[in-house]
Amino acid sequence: MPPKEGKCLYVVLLMAVFWCTEALPLAVTAMLPVCLFPTIGILPSKKVCPQYFLETNFLFLSGLLMASAIEEWGLHRRIALKVLQIVGVKPAWLIMGMMITSSFLSMWLSNTATTAMMLPIANAILESLFGDLATLKEKCKVQTPAEGQCVLKLHVLPSEPSEKHILTMEDGEEVERMETASPEEVRMEAQYQLKVWKGFLICIPYSASIGGTATLTGTAPNLILVGQLKSYFPECDLINFGSWFVFAFPLMCIFLLLGWFWISYLYGGINTRLCIRKQDERAAAEAKAQAVIDEDYKKLGPLSFAESAIAFFFIIFAFLLFTRDPKFVTGWSVFFNKGYVSDAVTGVIIVSILFFFPSQKPSLSWWFDPKAPNTPYVPLLSWKKAQDCVPWNIILLLGGGFAMAKGCEESGLAVWIGGHLQPLARIPPAAAVMLITAFLASFTEFASNTATIIIFLPVIAELALGVNVNPLYFMIPATIGCSFAFMLPVSTPPNSIAFASGHLMVKDMVRTGVVMNILGVLCVSLAMNTWGQVMFDLNNYPDWARPLNISTAAPVLSTLAPALNSTL
């Protein structure tokens, strides 16, 4: 292969190996283009270094700062408990409440922070329903004796036919009625309860990963798509916060609903009694679990001034990003010079206010009495908090991806790879979408989703150009597929956090994750071939992608030129 393309391919493969094996920290590997591209003659440093802080990084940074302020004042916990209060404590409804809350929070917070916050809430509710987990595991090991019955106290679960005690309230006191149950019944019921417990734990990281796909700031691969689109196709302005949300939010909702059905079915949460309230012997257990949620919510106290302020700025933050240029209607960006105001500008404006807006209601008494005590000034977000909470290594990782993409473009490696992908032109585009999504969803099980999309997105862009398909038709499914890492504990930090609780086994995640991956591929294919076709005009090859074909078409035109001249 040509020497410049070969050198760039060496750097790409080296970084891919280091990212997949984590031989070096991910952020250190991301800085290799600064060392290697200039020294081996691929790109000068003045072109490499600016890639590490493009406007896409500022959008990511503004999202992280907003999330830090939300976590600082506990607004996310209030939202979570309120949702759980609304959905109730029936196991299937509670799983749905967990999934809705986790997915919503992960649209704005990091998937890892969402999972770490939701798991303790889930454990508290589960203990109120089933009792201590260690005791529950011991009951699973009860052996059936040859003869005789034993009297055992069982925790209640609002689903199976009742063979247990009930808790009744008489004059404010709990009176416990015991029923006899065989050891086999004890064991079966305990195993069922343990299955439901696993379902609760496994739904949180999965829904956090699904929710992150709904917004550009929800997960790093979405931002990498935007950055590489601006690098490869500068004239493409179809993807911004608003247009992405309109496309990805319905997809998230459909996938979340299907995932809820699958998890509830697999772990015993769905039956004919589960979604219908009935006054039966298990009502006391539901009341006890509901009391835990209500008590935790009461401990938060009334909505504070800081929480109200953060909620206000959060709504303004989302509203301005969504309405800047949503494509289907005229956005507010038309009031400024065309191309001057981006999502990054919007995000930084809002989060900058957090650094000086007070967290306590300011007192105006000192205006009339200079000697009157004034409320201490504490801003909604301090720079120290921002430094502690912002994962700067992820920002470097984003920059390394943009630098790698720039090197592939400038060296001609992307065009060279695209030329060798021509045999894939025989595959129908709709089938190619499913294959791309499935492949990247499988690959990201073993590598970081950020590293995965950085490695493969340039190749996929060239594949689309080689087969004369709208690049977005392949690039969007690839980006979303990188977030579908459900099968292994090491796939994503949320999976690792849930697995570290010690209540899940690898086979639980594999069995659940295989079907989740299949559902995800089908949902993405549905979205791309329905409302995605209309939103992004995917049936037509766009003008903004044509200039990149010049480098590919030049050799062909040079060979055809003599024949054309003789014909003319």
C-alpha positions as CSV (number, residue, x, y, z in Angstrom):
1,M,0.0,0.0,0.0
2,P,1.1,3.6,-0.4
3,P,3.7,4.7,2.2
4,K,1.7,7.5,3.8
5,E,-1.5,5.4,4.1
6,G,0.6,2.6,5.5
7,K,2.1,4.8,8.2
8,C,-1.3,6.1,9.2
9,L,-2.7,2.5,9.3
10,Y,0.1,1.6,11.6
11,V,-0.8,4.3,14.1
12,V,-4.5,3.4,13.9
13,L,-3.8,-0.3,14.5
14,L,-1.4,0.5,17.4
15,M,-4.0,2.7,19.1
16,A,-6.7,0.1,18.5
17,V,-4.6,-2.6,20.2
18,F,-3.7,-0.3,23.1
19,W,-7.3,0.7,23.5
20,C,-8.7,-2.8,23.4
21,T,-6.0,-4.3,25.8
22,E,-5.6,-1.1,27.9
23,A,-1.9,-1.6,27.8
24,L,-1.7,2.1,28.5
25,P,-4.4,4.3,30.1
26,L,-7.1,5.2,27.5
27,A,-6.3,8.9,27.7
28,V,-2.6,8.3,27.2
29,T,-3.2,6.2,24.1
30,A,-5.5,9.0,22.8
31,M,-2.5,11.4,22.9
32,L,-0.3,9.2,20.6
33,P,-1.3,11.1,17.4
34,V,0.4,14.2,18.9
35,C,3.6,12.1,19.1
36,L,3.4,10.0,16.0
37,F,1.5,11.9,13.3
38,P,4.1,14.8,13.1
39,T,7.2,12.6,13.6
40,I,6.4,10.1,10.8
41,G,5.1,12.7,8.4
42,I,1.3,12.3,8.4
43,L,0.2,15.6,9.8
44,P,1.9,18.7,11.3
45,S,1.3,19.3,14.9
46,K,-0.6,22.6,14.2
47,K,-3.3,20.4,12.6
48,V,-3.2,17.6,15.1
49,C,-3.4,19.6,18.4
50,P,-6.5,21.7,17.7
51,Q,-8.5,18.4,17.2
52,Y,-8.3,17.9,21.0
53,F,-10.6,20.7,21.8
54,L,-13.1,21.2,19.1
55,E,-16.6,22.7,19.7
56,T,-17.9,19.2,20.2
57,N,-15.7,18.9,23.3
58,F,-17.2,22.1,24.7
59,L,-20.7,20.7,24.2
60,F,-19.6,17.6,26.1
61,L,-18.0,19.7,28.8
62,S,-21.1,21.8,29.3
63,G,-23.3,18.7,29.7
64,L,-20.9,17.3,32.3
65,L,-20.9,20.6,34.3
66,M,-24.7,20.7,34.3
67,A,-24.7,17.1,35.5
68,S,-22.2,18.0,38.3
69,A,-24.5,20.8,39.5
70,I,-27.5,18.4,39.5
71,E,-25.6,15.9,41.5
72,E,-24.2,18.5,43.9
73,W,-27.7,19.6,45.1
74,G,-29.4,16.1,44.9
75,L,-32.0,17.0,42.3
76,H,-31.4,13.6,40.6
77,R,-32.3,11.7,43.7
78,R,-35.5,13.7,44.1
79,I,-36.5,12.9,40.5
80,A,-35.8,9.2,41.0
81,L,-37.8,8.8,44.2
82,K,-40.7,10.8,42.8
83,V,-40.9,8.5,39.8
84,L,-40.9,5.5,42.0
85,Q,-43.6,6.9,44.1
86,I,-45.8,7.4,41.1
87,V,-45.3,3.9,39.5
88,G,-45.9,2.0,42.8
89,V,-44.3,-1.1,44.2
90,K,-45.7,-4.0,42.1
91,P,-42.5,-5.7,40.8
92,A,-43.1,-5.2,37.1
93,W,-44.2,-1.6,37.6
94,L,-41.2,-1.0,39.9
95,I,-38.9,-2.4,37.3
96,M,-40.5,0.0,34.8
97,G,-40.0,2.9,37.2
98,M,-36.4,2.0,37.7
99,M,-35.8,1.8,33.9
100,I,-37.7,5.1,33.2
101,T,-35.8,6.9,35.9
102,S,-32.4,5.5,34.9
103,S,-32.8,6.2,31.2
104,F,-34.1,9.7,31.8
105,L,-31.2,10.6,34.2
106,S,-28.6,9.0,31.9
107,M,-29.8,11.4,29.1
108,W,-28.1,14.1,31.1
109,L,-25.8,12.5,33.6
110,S,-23.2,9.9,32.8
111,N,-24.4,6.3,32.6
112,T,-21.9,5.4,35.4
113,A,-23.2,8.1,37.8
114,T,-26.8,7.1,37.1
115,T,-26.2,3.5,37.9
116,A,-24.2,4.2,41.0
117,M,-27.0,6.4,42.3
118,M,-29.9,4.1,41.4
119,L,-28.5,0.8,42.8
120,P,-28.6,1.8,46.5
121,I,-32.2,2.9,46.0
122,A,-33.1,-0.4,44.4
123,N,-31.4,-2.4,47.2
124,A,-33.3,-0.5,49.9
125,I,-36.7,-1.2,48.2
126,L,-35.8,-4.9,47.6
127,E,-34.9,-5.4,51.3
128,S,-38.2,-4.0,52.3
129,L,-40.0,-6.5,50.0
130,F,-37.9,-9.6,50.5
131,G,-35.8,-9.1,53.6
132,D,-32.1,-9.7,53.9
133,L,-30.4,-11.0,50.8
134,A,-28.2,-13.4,52.7
135,T,-31.2,-15.0,54.4
136,L,-32.9,-15.2,51.0
137,K,-29.9,-17.1,49.6
138,E,-29.9,-19.5,52.5
139,K,-33.6,-20.3,51.9
140,C,-32.7,-21.2,48.3
141,K,-30.5,-24.0,49.7
142,V,-33.2,-25.6,51.9
143,Q,-33.5,-29.3,51.2
144,T,-36.8,-31.1,51.2
145,P,-37.0,-33.6,54.1
146,A,-38.3,-37.1,53.6
147,E,-41.3,-36.5,55.7
148,G,-42.9,-33.9,58.0
149,Q,-43.6,-30.2,57.7
150,C,-41.9,-27.3,59.3
151,V,-43.2,-23.9,60.3
152,L,-41.3,-21.1,58.6
153,K,-41.6,-17.4,58.4
154,L,-41.4,-16.1,54.8
155,H,-41.1,-12.6,53.4
156,V,-43.9,-11.6,51.2
157,L,-43.8,-10.9,47.5
158,P,-46.8,-9.5,45.6
159,S,-47.0,-11.9,42.7
160,E,-47.2,-15.7,43.3
161,P,-50.3,-17.3,44.9
162,S,-50.1,-16.8,48.6
163,E,-48.8,-19.5,50.9
164,K,-47.2,-17.1,53.4
165,H,-48.1,-15.1,56.4
166,I,-49.7,-11.7,56.3
167,L,-49.1,-8.5,58.2
168,T,-52.2,-6.8,59.5
169,M,-52.5,-3.6,61.3
170,E,-54.6,-3.5,64.5
171,D,-54.6,-0.4,66.6
172,G,-51.2,0.7,65.2
173,E,-49.5,-2.6,66.0
174,E,-48.3,-5.3,63.6
175,V,-49.8,-8.7,64.2
176,E,-48.0,-11.5,62.4
177,R,-50.0,-14.6,61.3
178,M,-47.8,-17.6,60.5
179,E,-48.7,-20.3,58.1
180,T,-47.1,-23.6,57.6
181,A,-45.1,-24.2,54.5
182,S,-42.9,-27.1,53.4
183,P,-39.2,-26.6,52.8
184,E,-39.7,-27.1,49.1
185,E,-42.2,-24.3,49.0
186,V,-39.8,-22.1,50.9
187,R,-37.0,-22.9,48.5
188,M,-39.1,-22.3,45.4
189,E,-40.4,-19.0,46.7
190,A,-36.9,-17.9,47.7
191,Q,-35.6,-18.8,44.3
192,Y,-38.3,-16.8,42.7
193,Q,-37.6,-13.8,44.9
194,L,-33.9,-14.0,44.1
195,K,-34.7,-14.0,40.4
196,V,-36.8,-10.8,40.8
197,W,-33.9,-9.3,42.8
198,K,-31.6,-10.0,39.8
199,G,-34.1,-8.4,37.5
200,F,-34.1,-5.2,39.5
201,L,-30.3,-5.0,39.5
202,I,-29.8,-5.8,35.8
203,C,-32.4,-3.4,34.5
204,I,-30.6,-0.3,35.9
205,P,-27.3,-0.5,33.9
206,Y,-29.2,-1.6,30.8
207,S,-31.6,1.3,30.9
208,A,-28.8,3.7,31.6
209,S,-27.0,2.6,28.4
210,I,-30.2,2.9,26.4
211,G,-31.0,6.3,27.8
212,G,-27.6,7.7,26.9
213,T,-28.4,7.3,23.2
214,A,-31.3,9.8,23.3
215,T,-29.2,13.0,23.5
216,L,-26.0,14.1,22.0
217,T,-24.5,14.7,25.4
218,G,-25.8,11.4,26.8
219,T,-22.8,9.4,25.7
220,A,-19.4,10.0,24.0
221,P,-20.0,8.1,20.7
222,N,-22.8,10.5,19.8
223,L,-20.5,13.5,20.1
224,I,-17.8,11.6,18.1
225,L,-20.3,11.2,15.3
226,V,-20.9,15.0,15.2
227,G,-17.2,15.8,15.4
228,Q,-16.3,13.4,12.6
229,L,-19.2,14.5,10.4
230,K,-17.8,18.1,10.7
231,S,-14.3,16.8,9.8
232,Y,-15.4,14.6,6.8
233,F,-18.4,16.5,5.6
234,P,-18.2,20.2,6.6
235,E,-21.3,21.1,4.8
236,C,-23.5,18.5,6.6
237,D,-25.5,20.3,9.3
238,L,-28.3,17.8,9.7
239,I,-27.1,16.4,13.1
240,N,-27.5,18.7,16.1
241,F,-29.0,18.4,19.6
242,G,-32.6,19.0,18.5
243,S,-32.6,16.8,15.4
244,W,-30.8,14.0,17.2
245,F,-33.3,14.1,20.1
246,V,-36.3,13.9,17.7
247,F,-34.8,10.9,16.0
248,A,-33.3,9.0,19.0
249,F,-35.9,9.6,21.7
250,P,-38.7,7.5,20.1
251,L,-36.1,4.9,19.4
252,M,-35.1,4.9,23.1
253,C,-38.7,4.6,24.2
254,I,-39.4,1.6,21.9
255,F,-36.3,-0.2,23.0
256,L,-36.9,0.6,26.6
257,L,-40.4,-0.9,26.4
258,L,-39.2,-4.0,24.7
259,G,-36.4,-4.4,27.2
260,W,-38.9,-4.0,30.1
261,F,-41.0,-6.8,28.7
262,W,-38.0,-9.1,28.2
263,I,-36.5,-8.4,31.7
264,S,-39.8,-8.7,33.4
265,Y,-40.6,-12.0,31.6
266,L,-37.2,-13.5,32.2
267,Y,-37.0,-12.7,35.9
268,G,-40.5,-13.4,36.9
269,G,-42.0,-10.0,37.0
270,I,-44.9,-10.4,34.5
271,N,-48.0,-12.4,35.2
272,T,-51.7,-11.8,35.2
273,R,-51.7,-10.5,38.8
274,L,-48.7,-8.2,38.6
275,C,-50.0,-5.2,36.8
276,I,-53.4,-5.1,38.5
277,R,-53.9,-3.9,42.1
278,K,-55.7,-6.4,44.3
279,Q,-56.4,-6.4,48.0
280,D,-54.8,-9.7,48.8
281,E,-52.6,-11.0,51.6
282,R,-49.5,-9.3,50.1
283,A,-50.8,-5.7,50.4
284,A,-48.9,-5.2,53.6
285,A,-45.6,-5.9,51.9
286,E,-46.4,-3.4,49.2
287,A,-47.3,-0.9,51.8
288,K,-43.9,-1.5,53.5
289,A,-42.0,-1.0,50.3
290,Q,-44.0,2.1,49.5
291,A,-43.2,3.4,53.0
292,V,-39.5,3.1,52.3
293,I,-39.8,5.2,49.2
294,D,-42.0,7.7,50.9
295,E,-39.7,8.0,53.9
296,D,-36.6,8.5,51.7
297,Y,-38.5,11.2,49.8
298,K,-39.6,12.9,53.0
299,K,-36.0,13.0,54.2
300,L,-35.2,15.2,51.3
301,G,-37.5,17.9,52.7
302,P,-39.2,20.6,50.7
303,L,-37.7,21.7,47.4
304,S,-34.8,24.0,48.2
305,F,-34.0,27.2,46.4
306,A,-30.9,25.6,44.9
307,E,-32.8,22.6,43.6
308,S,-35.4,24.9,42.1
309,A,-32.7,27.0,40.4
310,I,-30.9,23.9,39.0
311,A,-34.2,22.6,37.7
312,F,-35.0,25.9,36.0
313,F,-31.5,26.1,34.4
314,F,-31.7,22.5,33.4
315,I,-35.0,23.0,31.6
316,I,-33.6,26.1,29.9
317,F,-30.5,24.2,29.0
318,A,-32.5,21.4,27.3
319,F,-35.0,23.8,25.7
320,L,-32.4,26.0,24.1
321,L,-30.4,23.1,22.8
322,F,-33.5,21.5,21.4
323,T,-34.9,24.7,19.7
324,R,-31.6,26.1,18.3
325,D,-32.0,24.5,14.9
326,P,-34.4,21.4,15.1
327,K,-34.7,21.3,11.3
328,F,-38.4,20.6,11.2
329,V,-39.2,24.1,12.4
330,T,-37.2,27.4,12.3
331,G,-35.0,27.6,15.4
332,W,-33.8,30.7,17.3
333,S,-30.4,30.6,15.7
334,V,-31.8,32.6,12.7
335,F,-31.5,35.7,14.9
336,F,-27.7,35.4,14.7
337,N,-25.2,35.3,11.9
338,K,-25.6,32.0,10.0
339,G,-23.2,29.3,11.3
340,Y,-22.0,31.4,14.3
341,V,-24.0,29.9,17.1
342,S,-23.7,26.2,17.8
343,D,-24.8,23.8,20.5
344,A,-21.5,24.3,22.2
345,V,-22.1,28.1,22.5
346,T,-25.6,27.4,23.9
347,G,-24.3,24.9,26.5
348,V,-21.4,27.1,27.7
349,I,-23.7,30.1,28.1
350,I,-26.0,28.3,30.4
351,V,-23.4,26.5,32.5
352,S,-21.4,29.7,32.9
353,I,-24.4,31.2,34.8
354,L,-24.2,28.3,37.4
355,F,-20.8,29.6,38.6
356,F,-22.2,32.9,39.8
357,F,-25.9,32.2,40.4
358,P,-26.5,31.9,44.2
359,S,-27.6,28.6,45.8
360,Q,-29.5,30.4,48.5
361,K,-32.3,32.9,48.2
362,P,-30.6,36.3,48.4
363,S,-31.7,38.7,51.1
364,L,-32.6,42.2,50.1
365,S,-32.7,43.6,53.7
366,W,-29.2,45.0,53.4
367,W,-30.4,47.3,50.7
368,F,-32.4,49.1,53.4
369,D,-30.1,48.4,56.3
370,P,-26.4,48.1,55.5
371,K,-25.7,46.6,58.9
372,A,-28.2,43.8,58.4
373,P,-26.7,40.3,58.0
374,N,-26.8,39.1,54.4
375,T,-27.2,35.5,53.2
376,P,-23.8,33.8,52.7
377,Y,-22.9,33.7,49.0
378,V,-22.4,30.1,47.6
379,P,-22.8,29.6,43.8
380,L,-24.7,26.7,42.3
381,L,-21.4,25.3,41.0
382,S,-17.9,25.9,42.1
383,W,-14.8,25.4,39.9
384,K,-13.4,23.0,42.5
385,K,-16.5,20.8,42.1
386,A,-16.2,21.0,38.4
387,Q,-12.5,20.0,38.5
388,D,-13.3,17.0,40.7
389,C,-16.4,15.8,38.7
390,V,-15.4,16.3,35.1
391,P,-13.6,13.3,33.6
392,W,-10.9,15.0,31.7
393,N,-9.6,11.7,30.5
394,I,-12.8,11.3,28.4
395,I,-12.3,14.7,26.8
396,L,-8.8,13.6,25.8
397,L,-10.3,10.4,24.5
398,L,-12.7,12.4,22.3
399,G,-9.8,14.5,21.1
400,G,-7.7,11.4,20.2
401,G,-10.6,10.1,18.2
402,F,-11.0,13.4,16.2
403,A,-7.2,13.5,15.7
404,M,-7.2,9.9,14.4
405,A,-10.1,10.7,12.0
406,K,-8.2,13.8,10.7
407,G,-5.1,11.7,10.1
408,C,-7.1,9.1,8.2
409,E,-8.7,11.8,6.0
410,E,-5.5,13.8,5.3
411,S,-3.3,10.7,4.6
412,G,-5.8,9.1,2.3
413,L,-6.2,6.0,4.4
414,A,-9.9,6.4,4.6
415,V,-10.2,6.4,0.8
416,W,-7.9,3.5,0.5
417,I,-9.9,1.4,2.9
418,G,-13.1,2.4,1.2
419,G,-11.8,1.2,-2.1
420,H,-11.2,-2.2,-0.6
421,L,-14.8,-2.4,0.6
422,Q,-16.4,-2.5,-2.8
423,P,-17.5,-6.2,-2.5
424,L,-20.0,-5.0,0.2
425,A,-21.8,-3.1,-2.4
426,R,-23.7,-6.2,-3.3
427,I,-25.4,-6.3,0.2
428,P,-28.7,-4.4,0.3
429,P,-28.3,-1.2,2.4
430,A,-31.1,-2.3,4.8
431,A,-29.2,-5.5,5.5
432,A,-26.0,-3.7,5.8
433,V,-27.5,-1.5,8.5
434,M,-28.4,-4.5,10.6
435,L,-24.9,-6.1,10.1
436,I,-23.1,-2.9,11.0
437,T,-25.2,-2.4,14.2
438,A,-24.8,-6.1,15.2
439,F,-21.0,-6.1,14.5
440,L,-20.3,-3.0,16.6
441,A,-22.7,-4.0,19.4
442,S,-20.6,-7.2,19.6
443,F,-17.2,-5.5,19.3
444,T,-18.0,-3.0,22.0
445,E,-18.6,-5.9,24.5
446,F,-14.8,-6.2,24.6
447,A,-13.7,-2.6,24.0
448,S,-14.7,0.8,25.1
449,N,-17.6,2.2,23.2
450,T,-15.7,5.4,22.6
451,A,-12.7,3.6,21.2
452,T,-14.9,1.3,19.1
453,I,-16.6,4.2,17.3
454,I,-13.4,6.1,16.9
455,I,-11.8,3.1,15.1
456,F,-14.7,2.1,12.9
457,L,-16.6,5.3,12.0
458,P,-14.1,6.5,9.3
459,V,-14.2,3.0,7.7
460,I,-18.0,3.0,7.7
461,A,-18.1,6.5,6.2
462,E,-16.0,5.4,3.3
463,L,-18.1,2.2,2.9
464,A,-21.2,4.4,2.5
465,L,-19.4,6.6,-0.1
466,G,-18.2,3.5,-1.9
467,V,-21.6,2.1,-2.4
468,N,-23.3,5.5,-3.0
469,V,-25.4,5.4,0.1
470,N,-26.1,8.4,2.3
471,P,-23.3,8.3,4.9
472,L,-25.8,9.0,7.7
473,Y,-27.6,5.7,6.8
474,F,-24.6,3.7,8.0
475,M,-23.0,6.1,10.5
476,I,-26.0,6.7,12.8
477,P,-26.7,2.9,13.4
478,A,-23.0,2.4,14.0
479,T,-22.9,5.1,16.6
480,I,-26.0,3.9,18.4
481,G,-24.9,0.2,18.2
482,C,-21.7,1.1,20.2
483,S,-23.9,1.8,23.2
484,F,-25.5,-1.6,23.2
485,A,-23.1,-3.4,25.4
486,F,-25.2,-5.7,27.5
487,M,-23.6,-9.1,27.6
488,L,-20.5,-8.9,29.8
489,P,-19.6,-7.2,33.1
490,V,-16.5,-5.6,31.5
491,S,-18.4,-4.1,28.6
492,T,-19.3,-0.8,30.3
493,P,-18.8,0.7,33.7
494,P,-22.5,0.5,34.5
495,N,-22.4,-3.3,33.9
496,S,-19.3,-3.5,36.1
497,I,-21.0,-1.6,39.0
498,A,-24.1,-3.8,38.9
499,F,-22.0,-7.0,38.7
500,A,-19.8,-5.8,41.6
501,S,-22.8,-6.0,43.9
502,G,-22.1,-9.7,44.0
503,H,-25.8,-10.7,43.3
504,L,-25.4,-11.2,39.5
505,M,-23.5,-13.9,37.6
506,V,-21.9,-13.6,34.2
507,K,-24.4,-16.1,32.8
508,D,-27.3,-13.8,33.9
509,M,-25.9,-10.9,32.0
510,V,-25.1,-13.0,28.9
511,R,-28.5,-14.7,28.8
512,T,-30.3,-11.3,29.2
513,G,-27.8,-9.3,27.0
514,V,-28.0,-11.5,23.9
515,V,-31.7,-10.9,23.5
516,M,-31.2,-7.2,24.4
517,N,-28.7,-6.9,21.6
518,I,-31.0,-8.5,19.1
519,L,-33.9,-6.2,20.2
520,G,-31.5,-3.2,19.9
521,V,-30.5,-4.1,16.3
522,L,-34.1,-4.5,15.3
523,C,-35.1,-1.2,16.9
524,V,-32.3,0.7,15.1
525,S,-33.2,-0.9,11.8
526,L,-36.8,0.1,12.3
527,A,-35.9,3.6,13.1
528,M,-33.5,4.1,10.2
529,N,-36.0,2.7,7.7
530,T,-39.1,4.7,8.9
531,W,-38.9,8.1,10.5
532,G,-35.1,8.3,10.0
533,Q,-35.6,8.1,6.2
534,V,-37.9,11.1,6.4
535,M,-35.9,13.2,8.8
536,F,-32.5,12.9,7.2
537,D,-33.6,12.2,3.5
538,L,-31.7,8.9,3.6
539,N,-33.1,7.7,0.3
540,N,-31.1,10.3,-1.7
541,Y,-27.3,10.7,-2.0
542,P,-26.7,14.1,-0.5
543,D,-24.8,17.0,-2.1
544,W,-22.7,17.5,1.0
545,A,-21.1,14.1,0.6
546,R,-20.1,14.5,-3.1
547,P,-16.9,16.5,-2.7
548,L,-15.3,13.7,-0.8
549,N,-15.8,11.4,-3.9
550,I,-13.4,13.5,-5.9
551,S,-10.3,11.7,-4.5
552,T,-12.0,8.3,-5.2
553,A,-13.2,9.2,-8.7
554,A,-9.9,10.8,-9.9
555,P,-8.1,7.6,-10.8
556,V,-11.2,6.3,-12.6
557,L,-11.5,9.5,-14.6
558,S,-7.9,9.4,-15.6
559,T,-8.2,5.9,-17.0
560,L,-11.3,6.8,-18.9
561,A,-10.0,10.1,-20.3
562,P,-8.2,8.6,-23.5
563,A,-11.3,6.6,-24.4
564,L,-13.5,9.6,-24.0
565,N,-11.2,11.8,-26.1
566,S,-11.1,9.2,-29.0
567,T,-14.9,8.9,-28.9
568,L,-15.4,12.6,-29.0
